């Protein structure tokens, strides 16, 4: 499997409304942290997730979180 591209070594905090979203798991999307279809040249697929409560969320952009799509500060352990 390909290694994901590290889009950023920090999270992005966004106010999300209720609904379904697609998180970029490959790191290639120009619409980070959301999927724009760039994964099609990789073995990655986007992660579908649903927001039930409108509020501010911290989403992962390093692509190494163990709680995708949410940031777990794993970016702090990257070289």
VMD Tcl script that builds the backbone (N, CA, C; Angstrom):
set m [mol new atoms 237]
animate dup $m
set s [atomselect $m all]
$s set {name element resname resid chain x y z} {
  {N N UNK 1 A 0.854 -1.194 0.000}
  {CA C UNK 1 A 0.000 0.000 0.000}
  {C C UNK 1 A 0.890 1.244 0.000}
  {N N UNK 2 A 0.426 2.278 -0.642}
  {CA C UNK 2 A 1.132 3.561 -0.661}
  {C C UNK 2 A 1.168 4.166 0.732}
  {N N UNK 3 A 2.140 5.018 0.963}
  {CA C UNK 3 A 2.145 5.815 2.187}
  {C C UNK 3 A 1.350 7.082 1.908}
  {N N UNK 4 A 0.583 7.558 2.886}
  {CA C UNK 4 A -0.162 8.800 2.654}
  {C C UNK 4 A 0.785 9.993 2.611}
  {N N UNK 5 A 0.395 10.988 1.859}
  {CA C UNK 5 A 1.115 12.259 1.822}
  {C C UNK 5 A 0.724 13.028 3.077}
  {N N UNK 6 A 1.701 13.599 3.772}
  {CA C UNK 6 A 1.392 14.421 4.939}
  {C C UNK 6 A 0.976 15.790 4.414}
  {N N UNK 7 A -0.307 16.092 4.489}
  {CA C UNK 7 A -0.820 17.361 3.982}
  {C C UNK 7 A -0.381 18.522 4.871}
  {N N UNK 8 A -0.280 18.279 6.174}
  {CA C UNK 8 A 0.171 19.286 7.135}
  {C C UNK 8 A 0.483 18.577 8.444}
  {N N UNK 9 A 1.404 19.138 9.212}
  {CA C UNK 9 A 1.752 18.552 10.507}
  {C C UNK 9 A 1.007 19.261 11.633}
  {N N UNK 10 A -0.244 19.552 11.356}
  {CA C UNK 10 A -1.151 20.118 12.357}
  {C C UNK 10 A -2.578 19.866 11.889}
  {N N UNK 11 A -3.492 19.925 12.802}
  {CA C UNK 11 A -4.900 19.697 12.462}
  {C C UNK 11 A -5.507 20.961 11.868}
  {N N UNK 12 A -6.741 20.827 11.432}
  {CA C UNK 12 A -7.507 21.989 11.002}
  {C C UNK 12 A -8.801 21.971 11.799}
  {N N UNK 13 A -9.147 23.105 12.348}
  {CA C UNK 13 A -10.364 23.211 13.151}
  {C C UNK 13 A -11.442 23.859 12.292}
  {N N UNK 14 A -12.566 23.137 12.159}
  {CA C UNK 14 A -13.655 23.592 11.300}
  {C C UNK 14 A -14.990 23.470 12.003}
  {N N UNK 15 A -15.855 24.412 11.747}
  {CA C UNK 15 A -17.235 24.355 12.204}
  {C C UNK 15 A -17.996 23.522 11.180}
  {N N UNK 16 A -18.441 22.329 11.592}
  {CA C UNK 16 A -19.144 21.444 10.664}
  {C C UNK 16 A -20.617 21.374 11.009}
  {N N UNK 17 A -21.417 21.391 9.961}
  {CA C UNK 17 A -22.865 21.240 10.117}
  {C C UNK 17 A -23.215 19.765 10.044}
  {N N UNK 18 A -24.403 19.408 10.476}
  {CA C UNK 18 A -24.866 18.029 10.380}
  {C C UNK 18 A -24.808 17.597 8.925}
  {N N UNK 19 A -24.366 16.375 8.709}
  {CA C UNK 19 A -24.312 15.857 7.347}
  {C C UNK 19 A -23.212 14.839 7.170}
  {N N UNK 20 A -23.043 14.389 5.942}
  {CA C UNK 20 A -22.041 13.393 5.584}
  {C C UNK 20 A -20.892 14.080 4.864}
  {N N UNK 21 A -19.690 13.687 5.224}
  {CA C UNK 21 A -18.469 14.258 4.660}
  {C C UNK 21 A -17.546 13.120 4.232}
  {N N UNK 22 A -16.573 13.458 3.389}
  {CA C UNK 22 A -15.583 12.483 2.938}
  {C C UNK 22 A -14.196 13.037 3.232}
  {N N UNK 23 A -13.505 12.401 4.176}
  {CA C UNK 23 A -12.178 12.812 4.613}
  {C C UNK 23 A -11.134 12.205 3.694}
  {N N UNK 24 A -10.194 13.020 3.267}
  {CA C UNK 24 A -9.095 12.572 2.410}
  {C C UNK 24 A -8.143 11.719 3.230}
  {N N UNK 25 A -7.943 10.470 2.826}
  {CA C UNK 25 A -7.017 9.588 3.542}
  {C C UNK 25 A -5.654 9.500 2.858}
  {N N UNK 26 A -5.558 9.974 1.609}
  {CA C UNK 26 A -4.293 9.859 0.871}
  {C C UNK 26 A -3.378 11.071 1.050}
  {N N UNK 27 A -3.952 12.215 1.428}
  {CA C UNK 27 A -3.170 13.431 1.628}
  {C C UNK 27 A -2.956 14.245 0.365}
  {N N UNK 28 A -3.471 13.812 -0.778}
  {CA C UNK 28 A -3.246 14.491 -2.057}
  {C C UNK 28 A -4.291 15.546 -2.398}
  {N N UNK 29 A -5.405 15.542 -1.737}
  {CA C UNK 29 A -6.488 16.470 -2.064}
  {C C UNK 29 A -6.074 17.928 -1.870}
  {N N UNK 30 A -6.445 18.784 -2.804}
  {CA C UNK 30 A -6.191 20.216 -2.637}
  {C C UNK 30 A -7.287 20.847 -1.776}
  {N N UNK 31 A -8.306 20.081 -1.459}
  {CA C UNK 31 A -9.427 20.557 -0.644}
  {C C UNK 31 A -9.337 19.986 0.768}
  {N N UNK 32 A -8.112 19.893 1.319}
  {CA C UNK 32 A -7.877 19.312 2.644}
  {C C UNK 32 A -8.769 19.949 3.698}
  {N N UNK 33 A -9.311 19.149 4.597}
  {CA C UNK 33 A -9.072 17.733 4.812}
  {C C UNK 33 A -10.053 16.838 4.059}
  {N N UNK 34 A -10.794 17.420 3.125}
  {CA C UNK 34 A -11.829 16.676 2.417}
  {C C UNK 34 A -11.327 16.128 1.088}
  {N N UNK 35 A -11.978 15.074 0.630}
  {CA C UNK 35 A -11.597 14.387 -0.597}
  {C C UNK 35 A -12.006 15.197 -1.828}
  {N N UNK 36 A -11.105 15.233 -2.831}
  {CA C UNK 36 A -11.436 15.833 -4.122}
  {C C UNK 36 A -11.252 14.844 -5.263}
  {N N UNK 37 A -11.056 13.566 -4.937}
  {CA C UNK 37 A -10.890 12.527 -5.950}
  {C C UNK 37 A -9.442 12.236 -6.317}
  {N N UNK 38 A -8.500 12.938 -5.714}
  {CA C UNK 38 A -7.080 12.744 -6.042}
  {C C UNK 38 A -6.578 11.345 -5.699}
  {N N UNK 39 A -7.284 10.637 -4.842}
  {CA C UNK 39 A -6.883 9.286 -4.430}
  {C C UNK 39 A -6.966 8.273 -5.566}
  {N N UNK 40 A -7.606 8.616 -6.656}
  {CA C UNK 40 A -7.843 7.651 -7.737}
  {C C UNK 40 A -6.556 7.082 -8.328}
  {N N UNK 41 A -5.419 7.750 -8.126}
  {CA C UNK 41 A -4.136 7.235 -8.620}
  {C C UNK 41 A -3.377 6.511 -7.509}
  {N N UNK 42 A -4.047 6.239 -6.390}
  {CA C UNK 42 A -3.443 5.566 -5.245}
  {C C UNK 42 A -4.299 4.361 -4.846}
  {N N UNK 43 A -3.886 3.684 -3.819}
  {CA C UNK 43 A -4.669 2.565 -3.278}
  {C C UNK 43 A -5.603 3.025 -2.155}
  {N N UNK 44 A -5.648 4.317 -1.890}
  {CA C UNK 44 A -6.477 4.865 -0.811}
  {C C UNK 44 A -7.908 5.109 -1.262}
  {N N UNK 45 A -8.810 5.134 -0.288}
  {CA C UNK 45 A -10.191 5.542 -0.516}
  {C C UNK 45 A -10.554 6.544 0.566}
  {N N UNK 46 A -11.453 7.472 0.249}
  {CA C UNK 46 A -11.837 8.447 1.268}
  {C C UNK 46 A -12.643 7.785 2.380}
  {N N UNK 47 A -12.616 8.420 3.533}
  {CA C UNK 47 A -13.371 7.929 4.676}
  {C C UNK 47 A -14.667 8.731 4.788}
  {N N UNK 48 A -15.778 8.045 4.663}
  {CA C UNK 48 A -17.079 8.687 4.843}
  {C C UNK 48 A -17.357 8.797 6.340}
  {N N UNK 49 A -17.769 9.996 6.765}
  {CA C UNK 49 A -18.156 10.159 8.167}
  {C C UNK 49 A -19.344 11.100 8.262}
  {N N UNK 50 A -20.117 10.912 9.319}
  {CA C UNK 50 A -21.341 11.685 9.510}
  {C C UNK 50 A -21.236 12.511 10.779}
  {N N UNK 51 A -21.589 13.760 10.651}
  {CA C UNK 51 A -21.630 14.672 11.793}
  {C C UNK 51 A -23.081 14.782 12.260}
  {N N UNK 52 A -23.290 14.506 13.522}
  {CA C UNK 52 A -24.636 14.550 14.100}
  {C C UNK 52 A -24.887 15.833 14.885}
  {N N UNK 53 A -23.807 16.485 15.318}
  {CA C UNK 53 A -23.929 17.693 16.138}
  {C C UNK 53 A -23.119 18.819 15.504}
  {N N UNK 54 A -23.778 19.930 15.212}
  {CA C UNK 54 A -23.088 21.073 14.631}
  {C C UNK 54 A -22.202 21.715 15.689}
  {N N UNK 55 A -20.892 21.682 15.435}
  {CA C UNK 55 A -19.929 22.288 16.347}
  {C C UNK 55 A -18.569 22.334 15.674}
  {N N UNK 56 A -17.578 22.787 16.408}
  {CA C UNK 56 A -16.200 22.885 15.899}
  {C C UNK 56 A -15.487 21.547 16.129}
  {N N UNK 57 A -14.859 21.031 15.072}
  {CA C UNK 57 A -14.137 19.768 15.120}
  {C C UNK 57 A -12.698 19.989 14.695}
  {N N UNK 58 A -11.805 19.189 15.232}
  {CA C UNK 58 A -10.400 19.217 14.851}
  {C C UNK 58 A -10.142 17.996 13.969}
  {N N UNK 59 A -9.891 18.245 12.675}
  {CA C UNK 59 A -9.708 17.163 11.721}
  {C C UNK 59 A -8.231 16.981 11.380}
  {N N UNK 60 A -7.842 15.743 11.215}
  {CA C UNK 60 A -6.461 15.374 10.926}
  {C C UNK 60 A -6.073 15.747 9.499}
  {N N UNK 61 A -4.839 16.278 9.356}
  {CA C UNK 61 A -4.283 16.530 8.031}
  {C C UNK 61 A -2.951 15.810 7.842}
  {N N UNK 62 A -2.408 15.194 8.900}
  {CA C UNK 62 A -1.151 14.456 8.743}
  {C C UNK 62 A -1.408 13.042 8.205}
  {N N UNK 63 A -2.631 12.580 8.322}
  {CA C UNK 63 A -3.080 11.271 7.830}
  {C C UNK 63 A -2.556 10.099 8.646}
  {N N UNK 64 A -2.052 10.350 9.843}
  {CA C UNK 64 A -1.529 9.293 10.705}
  {C C UNK 64 A -2.364 9.083 11.977}
  {N N UNK 65 A -3.476 9.798 12.112}
  {CA C UNK 65 A -4.332 9.643 13.282}
  {C C UNK 65 A -4.845 8.211 13.405}
  {N N UNK 66 A -5.058 7.786 14.602}
  {CA C UNK 66 A -5.666 6.483 14.856}
  {C C UNK 66 A -7.155 6.641 15.116}
  {N N UNK 67 A -7.664 7.866 14.961}
  {CA C UNK 67 A -9.073 8.181 15.207}
  {C C UNK 67 A -9.655 8.953 14.019}
  {N N UNK 68 A -9.329 8.523 12.816}
  {CA C UNK 68 A -9.761 9.234 11.599}
  {C C UNK 68 A -11.267 9.417 11.576}
  {N N UNK 69 A -11.682 10.603 11.162}
  {CA C UNK 69 A -10.955 11.719 10.573}
  {C C UNK 69 A -10.476 12.746 11.600}
  {N N UNK 70 A -10.658 12.432 12.871}
  {CA C UNK 70 A -10.372 13.414 13.918}
  {C C UNK 70 A -8.906 13.369 14.351}
  {N N UNK 71 A -8.374 14.515 14.681}
  {CA C UNK 71 A -6.978 14.623 15.101}
  {C C UNK 71 A -6.798 14.002 16.487}
  {N N UNK 72 A -5.732 13.202 16.621}
  {CA C UNK 72 A -5.362 12.655 17.927}
  {C C UNK 72 A -3.947 13.102 18.315}
  {N N UNK 73 A -3.468 14.149 17.640}
  {CA C UNK 73 A -2.135 14.752 17.881}
  {C C UNK 73 A -0.988 13.830 17.473}
  {N N UNK 74 A -1.243 12.840 16.651}
  {CA C UNK 74 A -0.178 11.951 16.175}
  {C C UNK 74 A 0.853 12.723 15.364}
  {N N UNK 75 A 0.469 13.851 14.780}
  {CA C UNK 75 A 1.404 14.689 14.015}
  {C C UNK 75 A 2.596 15.132 14.857}
  {N N UNK 76 A 2.424 15.177 16.146}
  {CA C UNK 76 A 3.518 15.574 17.051}
  {C C UNK 76 A 4.634 14.531 17.095}
  {N N UNK 77 A 4.330 13.287 16.663}
  {CA C UNK 77 A 5.302 12.204 16.678}
  {C C UNK 77 A 5.967 11.998 15.326}
  {N N UNK 78 A 5.613 12.774 14.336}
  {CA C UNK 78 A 6.188 12.609 13.004}
  {C C UNK 78 A 7.546 13.295 12.916}
  {N N UNK 79 A 8.440 12.738 12.096}
  {CA C UNK 79 A 9.765 13.375 11.926}
  {C C UNK 79 A 9.651 14.718 11.214}
}
mol reanalyze $m
mol bondsrecalc $m
mol representation Tube
mol addrep $m
